[in-house]
Amino acid sequence: MSIAVGTDDVYERELVNASEAGPAPKRIVVGYGFWIFLLSDIVMFSALFASYAVLAKASAGGPTGAQLFSQQNAAMETAFLLLSSYSCGLMTLAANSRRYFRTFLGAAVTFLLGAAFLALELREFHSMIALGATAQRSAFLSAFFTLVGCHGLHVTIGLIWLVLMMVQLAMWGFRPVVERRMLCFALFWHALDIIWVMIFTVVYLMGVLR
C-alpha cells in the first residue's frame, strides 16, 4: 500500500513540475501548428484526388490522358522534385550546424530544381492547350488542371518563400525566428514531394492505362 502511495506522490510531483515549467518552446509550438496546416492542405488535396478519380474517364469525346500525357516529361518532373527534396534536407542539416555557405548552397540547388520542375509543368500545360485540351474541354481536363495546377501553385509559393527566407538569413543570421521558418519550409517542401509522387502515380502512370 505504501508503495502505491509513493508512486502516486512521485506522479503528482512530476505533474506539478511540468505545469511549473510553463508552455512548450516556441519552436515546438510553431512546428505543431504548421503540422496542422499541412494536414488541412492534405485534406484539400484528398478532395481533389477524389474528384479526379471520379472524372478521369469523363473526357466527353475529347483527348484522354493516354493521348496527352508524356511519361518522359512526367519522369523528369519527378526526378527534379525528388532531388530538390534531397537538397532541401541538406540545407536543413547545414542550417542546424549553422553553416552559412552550405545553407545557401542547398537553398540555391533546391530553388533551381524546383524552378526546373515548374518550367516542365508549364511547358506541358502549354502543349496541351495548344492542342485544344483546355480545362473547359471536358470534366477530365478540368479535374486534371485543378489538381496538377494546385500543386504547381504550391511549388511556386514555396520558391517565393525560399527566396524571402534566404534574404532574412542574410540579414538576420541564424536567429530563432529564421530557424523556425526554415523548419516549416522543409516540412512544406517534403509534403509537396509526397503529394507529387501520388499525382505521378494516379494521374500519369495510371492515366496511360485508361
C-alpha positions in Angstrom: 0.0 0.0 0.0 2.8 2.3 0.9 4.5 1.6 -2.5 1.3 2.6 -4.3 1.1 5.8 -2.3 4.7 6.6 -3.0 4.2 6.1 -6.7 1.2 8.4 -6.7 3.2 11.0 -4.9 6.0 10.9 -7.5 3.5 11.1 -10.3 1.8 14.2 -8.7 5.2 15.9 -8.3 6.0 15.2 -11.9 2.7 16.8 -13.0 3.4 19.9 -10.8 6.9 20.2 -12.2 5.6 20.0 -15.7 3.0 22.7 -15.0 5.5 25.0 -13.4 7.8 24.6 -16.4 5.5 26.8 -18.5 4.4 26.3 -22.1 6.4 24.3 -24.7 9.2 26.1 -26.5 8.1 28.3 -29.4 9.9 26.1 -31.9 7.7 23.1 -30.9 4.5 25.2 -30.8 5.2 26.6 -34.3 6.1 23.1 -35.6 2.9 21.6 -34.2 0.8 24.4 -35.6 2.4 24.0 -39.0 1.7 20.3 -39.0 -2.0 21.2 -38.5 -1.8 23.4 -41.6 -0.2 20.7 -43.6 -2.9 18.2 -42.6 -5.6 20.7 -43.7 -3.7 21.0 -47.0 -3.6 17.2 -47.4 -7.4 17.1 -46.8 -7.8 19.6 -49.6 -5.6 17.6 -52.0 -7.5 14.4 -51.0 -10.7 16.1 -52.2 -9.0 17.0 -55.5 -7.8 13.4 -55.9 -11.3 12.1 -55.2 -12.7 14.5 -57.8 -10.1 13.4 -60.4 -10.7 9.7 -59.7 -14.4 10.2 -60.4 -13.9 12.4 -63.5 -10.9 10.7 -65.0 -12.9 8.9 -67.7 -15.3 11.8 -68.4 -13.4 13.0 -71.5 -16.6 13.9 -73.4 -15.2 12.5 -76.6 -12.1 14.6 -76.3 -8.5 13.7 -75.7 -7.7 11.3 -72.9 -4.7 11.0 -70.6 -3.1 8.3 -72.7 -3.2 10.6 -75.7 -1.9 13.7 -73.8 0.5 12.7 -71.1 4.2 12.3 -71.7 5.8 9.7 -69.5 9.2 11.1 -70.1 8.2 14.6 -69.2 6.5 13.4 -66.0 9.5 11.3 -65.1 11.8 14.3 -65.4 9.5 16.4 -63.3 9.5 13.7 -60.6 13.3 13.4 -60.7 13.7 17.2 -60.3 11.3 17.4 -57.4 12.8 14.4 -55.6 16.3 15.8 -56.0 15.1 19.1 -54.7 13.8 17.4 -51.6 17.2 15.9 -51.0 18.9 19.3 -51.4 16.4 20.7 -49.0 17.3 18.1 -46.5 21.0 19.0 -46.9 20.1 22.7 -46.4 18.3 21.9 -43.2 21.2 19.9 -41.9 23.6 22.8 -42.8 21.3 25.2 -41.0 21.2 23.1 -37.9 25.0 23.2 -37.9 24.9 27.0 -38.6 27.0 26.7 -41.8 26.1 29.7 -43.9 27.7 28.7 -47.2 26.2 25.2 -47.2 22.8 26.5 -46.2 22.8 29.0 -49.1 24.1 26.4 -51.5 21.4 23.9 -50.5 18.8 26.6 -50.9 20.1 27.6 -54.3 20.1 24.0 -55.6 16.6 23.5 -54.2 15.3 26.6 -55.9 16.9 25.7 -59.3 15.4 22.2 -59.2 12.0 23.5 -58.2 12.1 26.1 -60.9 13.1 23.4 -63.5 10.1 21.3 -62.3 7.8 24.3 -62.8 9.2 25.0 -66.2 8.5 21.5 -67.4 5.0 21.6 -65.9 4.2 24.9 -67.7 5.6 23.5 -70.9 3.2 20.6 -70.6 0.3 22.8 -69.9 1.2 25.0 -72.9 1.5 22.0 -75.3 -1.9 20.6 -74.1 -3.6 24.0 -74.5 -2.1 24.3 -78.0 -3.8 21.0 -78.9 -7.1 22.4 -77.7 -7.1 20.3 -74.5 -8.1 23.2 -72.2 -9.8 22.9 -68.8 -13.2 23.8 -70.5 -12.9 20.9 -72.9 -14.1 18.1 -70.6 -14.6 17.3 -66.9 -11.5 15.1 -67.1 -9.3 18.1 -68.1 -10.9 20.4 -65.6 -10.0 17.9 -62.8 -6.5 17.5 -64.2 -5.7 21.1 -64.4 -7.2 21.8 -61.0 -5.2 19.0 -59.3 -1.9 19.4 -61.0 -2.2 23.2 -61.2 -2.9 23.5 -57.5 0.3 21.5 -56.7 2.2 23.7 -59.1 0.8 26.8 -57.3 2.1 25.4 -54.0 5.5 24.9 -55.5 5.6 28.5 -56.8 4.6 29.7 -53.3 7.4 27.5 -51.9 10.0 29.0 -54.2 9.0 32.6 -53.3 9.1 31.6 -49.6 12.5 30.1 -50.0 13.9 33.3 -51.6 12.4 35.5 -48.8 13.8 33.2 -46.2 17.3 33.4 -47.6 17.1 37.1 -47.6 16.1 37.0 -44.0 19.0 34.7 -43.2 21.4 37.0 -44.9 20.1 40.0 -43.0 19.5 38.4 -39.5 21.6 35.3 -39.4 20.5 32.2 -37.6 18.0 33.8 -35.3 15.4 31.5 -33.7 12.6 33.0 -35.9 14.6 32.3 -39.1 15.4 28.7 -37.9 11.7 28.1 -37.2 10.7 29.3 -40.7 13.3 27.1 -42.3 11.9 24.1 -40.3 8.4 24.9 -41.6 9.6 25.3 -45.1 11.3 21.9 -45.0 8.1 20.3 -43.8 6.1 22.1 -46.5 8.5 21.1 -49.3 8.7 17.5 -48.3 4.9 17.3 -48.1 4.7 18.7 -51.7 7.1 15.9 -52.8 4.9 13.2 -51.3 1.8 14.7 -53.0 3.6 14.8 -56.3 4.5 11.1 -56.0 0.8 10.4 -55.6 0.0 12.6 -58.6 2.6 10.9 -60.7 1.2 7.5 -59.8 -2.5 8.3 -60.1 -2.5 10.8 -62.9 0.4 9.9 -65.2 1.1 6.2 -64.6 -2.5 5.1 -64.2 -3.6 7.7 -66.8 -2.0 5.9 -69.7 -4.0 2.8 -68.9 -7.3 4.4 -69.3 
